[in-house]
Amino acid sequence: MKLLKPLLKILACLSVELSSLRNDSNLTSANMKDISSEATSALENAALKLEKSVDAGNFSVVVEGETLLPKLGSFVTSEVQKTCSEGQVIKNNLCSKYQ
């Protein structure tokens, strides 16, 4: 008889507030597109580092004193998804107030 191991799936979301990525006093459509690209790159880089940590055995989660270790190779990422604050919509690949 084979014993089944419990499976725990942890979903984590990484987010970046674009307006705080740079200290620009005048955010325009042009520099927001640059900032958006920088944020996407930063998120992809963070996900890659997490994946490498899992694969190297250097990532764990501690819950109530118990250390949970992920299975090597189990880290899965998805495409970067852009979302806006409440009351905003994505227009021309940027968030803007809903009108």
Secondary structure by P-SEA (a helix, b strand, c coil): cccccbbbbbbbbbbbccccccccccccaaaaaaaaaaaaaaaaaaaaaaaaaaaaccbbbbcccbbbbccccccccccbbbbbccccccccccccccc
